């Protein structure tokens, strides 16, 4: 549920009042109660007992209150994250995970409060990853709705973005994400420590940061509109009988995994080229190994489910 301040931000976004949005964001990020909520968020999640490079944990009530009082954007400088590598499910590869300090986590949680209502108001309709009240099951149900009828599309573009979190262009983020640029720069350029060596972060948003999923989603938002405007697809993701959609194009995305339905392999290839252009501006590209065009009879994998006509 949105707080009253977040509701006001959402209304301002819908009305196109950019200056008011900026003002409301400032009021929210400087609110004492928002700071308390940010500290509460990072001290009650799964990583509450995992410290950053400074080794500090906020366990006692006094430590939490002092932390809330110290949250400020004045002379804020983010510390490098602690880098660890965790195994990817079902593979021998490992995924990089960055662990910020508790103070940096709280700052990210605070600014995520002000950014999330904007992200929700401007998000793609058929985006389901890292969003409130949406899940992988909802994405799977949407895919079923797009492919389950007799007249549904028979070709599917399975898209996967190569290293999405690690390769987003910082300049694009600074130019397009509506939040305090100095604070965002600190989040992006903090660097990470691995094997006692300090490494710079030249691109991407660190996996493990509270605000990173919001930034990644906002980077990919707009992909659905690019496709629908080109092929006159339904903006609800489902074939709309009232709207001309001869190529049977429908879009479903969960984080950096997505599918696009099409009436032919040729149409699917053209859509893939559109998506490549969209991603290039953001410093991203499709994974050649995981991006496939398949017939529905052969089936395709999406979010752990295999989908096919039977």
C-alpha positions in Angstrom: 0.0 0.0 0.0 1.3 3.5 -0.9 1.8 6.1 1.8 0.0 9.4 1.3 3.3 11.0 0.1 3.8 8.3 -2.4 0.2 8.7 -3.6 0.8 12.4 -4.2 3.9 11.6 -6.2 1.9 9.2 -8.3 -0.8 11.7 -9.0 1.8 14.3 -9.9 3.4 11.9 -12.4 0.1 11.1 -14.0 -0.6 14.9 -14.4 2.9 15.5 -15.9 3.9 17.9 -13.2 7.6 17.3 -13.1 8.5 20.1 -10.7 5.9 19.0 -8.2 7.2 15.4 -8.5 10.7 16.6 -7.7 9.5 18.7 -4.8 7.4 15.8 -3.3 10.4 13.5 -3.6 12.5 16.0 -1.7 9.9 16.2 1.1 9.7 12.4 1.3 13.5 11.7 1.4 13.9 14.4 4.1 11.0 13.1 6.3 12.0 11.8 9.7 9.3 9.1 9.5 10.5 8.0 6.0 14.0 7.6 7.5 12.6 5.5 10.3 10.8 3.3 7.7 14.0 3.0 5.7 16.0 1.8 8.7 13.1 -0.5 9.7 13.2 -2.0 6.1 16.9 -2.9 6.2 16.8 -4.2 9.8 13.9 -6.6 9.2 14.8 -8.2 5.9 16.8 -11.4 5.3 20.2 -9.5 5.1 19.8 -7.7 8.5 22.7 -9.7 10.0 25.0 -9.4 7.0 27.4 -6.5 7.3 29.1 -4.5 4.6 32.8 -3.7 4.4 32.6 -1.7 7.6 31.4 -4.7 9.6 28.6 -2.7 11.3 25.1 -4.1 12.1 22.2 -2.3 13.5 20.8 -4.7 16.1 19.9 -2.6 19.2 17.2 0.0 19.3 19.7 2.7 20.1 21.8 1.8 17.0 18.7 1.9 14.8 17.6 5.3 16.1 21.1 6.8 15.7 21.1 5.4 12.2 17.9 7.1 11.3 19.1 10.4 12.7 22.3 10.2 10.6 20.5 9.5 7.2 21.1 12.6 5.1 22.1 13.5 1.5 24.4 16.3 2.8 28.0 15.3 2.0 26.8 11.8 1.4 29.5 9.4 0.0 28.6 5.8 -0.5 31.2 3.2 0.7 32.2 0.3 -1.7 30.1 -2.8 -1.5 31.4 -6.2 -0.4 31.5 -8.5 -3.4 30.6 -12.2 -3.0 29.8 -14.8 -5.6 26.8 -17.2 -5.2 26.1 -20.2 -7.4 23.4 -19.8 -10.1 20.6 -22.3 -9.8 21.0 -25.3 -12.2 24.4 -24.2 -13.5 28.0 -24.2 -12.5 28.3 -20.5 -13.0 28.3 -18.0 -10.2 26.4 -14.7 -9.8 28.1 -11.6 -8.4 26.3 -10.2 -5.4 27.3 -6.8 -3.9 26.6 -6.2 -0.2 26.4 -2.5 0.7 26.9 -1.2 4.2 23.9 -0.8 6.4 24.0 2.9 6.1 24.1 2.7 2.3 21.3 0.2 2.3 19.1 2.5 4.4 19.9 5.4 2.0 18.9 3.2 -0.9 15.7 2.2 0.9 14.9 5.8 1.6 15.3 6.9 -2.0 13.5 3.8 -3.2 10.4 5.1 -1.3 10.4 8.2 -3.5 11.3 6.5 -6.7 9.0 3.4 -6.6 5.7 5.4 -7.1 7.2 6.9 -10.3 8.4 3.5 -11.5 4.9 2.0 -10.9 3.1 4.9 -12.7 5.3 4.7 -15.8 5.9 0.9 -15.9 5.0 -1.4 -18.8 1.6 -2.9 -18.2 2.9 -6.5 -18.8 6.0 -6.2 -16.6 5.7 -8.5 -13.6 9.2 -8.7 -12.0 10.1 -6.9 -8.8 6.8 -5.1 -8.6 4.3 -5.0 -5.7 1.4 -7.5 -5.9 2.8 -9.2 -9.0 4.7 -12.5 -9.3 6.1 -15.0 -11.7 2.8 -16.9 -11.6 1.0 -13.7 -12.9 3.5 -13.6 -15.8 2.9 -17.3 -16.6 -0.8 -16.7 -16.5 -0.4 -13.8 -18.9 1.6 -16.0 -21.3 -1.2 -18.6 -21.1 -3.8 -16.0 -22.0 -1.8 -14.9 -25.0 -1.2 -18.4 -26.4 -4.1 -20.6 -25.3 -6.8 -19.9 -27.9 -7.2 -21.5 -31.3 -6.3 -18.3 -33.1 -3.3 -17.4 -30.9 0.1 -16.8 -32.3 2.2 -19.8 -33.1 5.7 -18.3 -32.9 7.4 -17.0 -29.7 10.5 -14.9 -29.3 12.2 -15.9 -26.0 14.3 -13.0 -24.9 17.1 -12.8 -22.4 19.2 -9.8 -21.8 22.9 -10.4 -21.3 24.1 -9.4 -17.9 21.3 -6.9 -17.5 22.1 -5.6 -13.9 25.9 -5.5 -14.7 25.8 -3.6 -18.0 23.3 -0.8 -17.8 24.8 2.5 -19.0 25.4 4.9 -16.1 25.0 7.9 -18.3 21.6 6.8 -19.5 20.5 6.2 -15.9 21.7 9.7 -14.8 19.9 11.3 -17.7 16.6 9.4 -17.4 16.0 8.3 -13.8 14.0 11.1 -11.9 15.9 11.3 -8.6 18.7 13.3 -7.0 21.6 13.0 -9.4 24.3 13.3 -6.8 22.8 10.5 -4.6 22.3 8.3 -7.7 25.9 8.9 -8.7 27.0 7.7 -5.3 24.9 4.5 -5.6 26.3 3.8 -9.1 29.9 4.7 -8.7 30.6 3.3 -5.2 32.7 0.4 -6.5 33.2 -2.9 -4.7 35.8 -4.8 -2.7 36.8 -8.3 -3.6 39.9 -10.1 -2.3 40.9 -6.9 -0.5 41.1 -5.1 -3.8 39.0 -2.0 -4.6 37.3 -2.2 -8.0 35.5 0.6 -9.8 31.9 0.2 -11.1 31.8 1.6 -14.7 28.4 0.3 -15.6 25.4 -1.5 -14.1 23.5 -1.5 -10.9 24.9 -3.8 -8.2 22.9 -6.9 -7.6 22.1 -6.9 -3.9 21.2 -3.2 -3.7 17.7 -2.4 -2.6 17.1 0.2 -5.3 18.7 -1.9 -8.1 15.6 -3.8 -9.2 13.7 -0.5 -9.5 16.5 1.0 -11.6 16.6 -2.1 -13.8 12.9 -2.1 -14.4 12.8 1.6 -15.2 15.6 1.0 -17.7 13.6 -1.7 -19.5 10.2 0.1 -19.3 9.2 1.3 -22.7 10.1 -1.9 -24.6 6.4 -2.8 -24.6 5.4 0.5 -26.1 8.1 0.3 -28.8 6.7 -3.1 -29.9 3.0 -2.2 -29.7 3.4 1.1 -31.6 5.2 -0.7 -34.4 2.8 -3.7 -34.7 -0.4 -2.1 -33.3 -0.5 -4.8 -30.6 -2.8 -4.5 -27.6 -1.4 -2.5 -24.7 -2.9 -5.0 -22.3 -0.6 -7.7 -23.7 -3.6 -9.8 -24.8 -5.0 -9.8 -28.3 -7.7 -7.2 -28.4 -10.6 -7.9 -30.8 -11.4 -4.2 -31.0 -7.8 -3.3 -32.0 -6.2 -4.4 -35.2 -3.4 -6.8 -34.4 -2.8 -8.9 -37.6 0.6 -10.1 -36.5 -0.7 -11.4 -33.2 2.0 -9.6 -31.2 1.8 -9.8 -27.4 4.5 -9.0 -24.8 5.2 -10.4 -21.3 8.2 -9.5 -19.2 9.6 -10.6 -15.9 12.7 -8.6 -14.9 15.1 -9.2 -17.8 13.3 -12.3 -19.1 10.6 -11.7 -21.7 8.6 -13.3 -24.5 6.9 -11.8 -27.5 4.4 -13.7 -29.6 4.2 -13.4 -33.4 2.3 -14.8 -36.3 5.5 -15.9 -38.1 9.2 -16.4 -37.7 9.9 -13.4 -39.9 7.8 -11.1 -37.6 9.6 -12.5 -34.6 13.0 -11.6 -36.2 11.9 -8.1 -36.9 10.7 -7.6 -33.3 14.1 -8.9 -32.1 15.8 -6.2 -34.2 13.5 -3.5 -32.7 14.4 -4.7 -29.2 18.2 -4.7 -30.0 18.0 -1.0 -31.0 16.0 -0.2 -27.8 18.6 -2.0 -25.6 21.6 -0.6 -27.4 20.8 3.0 -26.2 20.9 1.6 -22.6 24.2 -0.2 -23.0 22.5 -3.6 -23.1 22.2 -6.5 -25.6 20.4 -9.7 -26.1 22.1 -13.0 -25.1 22.7 -14.9 -28.3 22.6 -18.3 -26.5 19.3 -17.7 -24.6 17.4 -15.6 -27.1 15.5 -18.0 -29.3 12.6 -18.1 -31.8 10.5 -21.2 -31.4 7.2 -22.7 -32.6 4.6 -23.2 -30.0 4.4 -26.9 -30.9 8.1 -27.3 -29.9 7.5 -25.4 -26.7 9.5 -22.9 -24.8 10.8 -22.3 -21.3 9.7 -19.2 -19.4 10.4 -18.7 -15.7 10.9 -22.3 -15.0 7.7 -23.5 -16.8 7.6 -25.2 -20.2 4.8 -23.9 -22.4 3.5 -25.8 -25.5 0.4 -26.7 -27.3 -0.8 -30.2 -26.5 
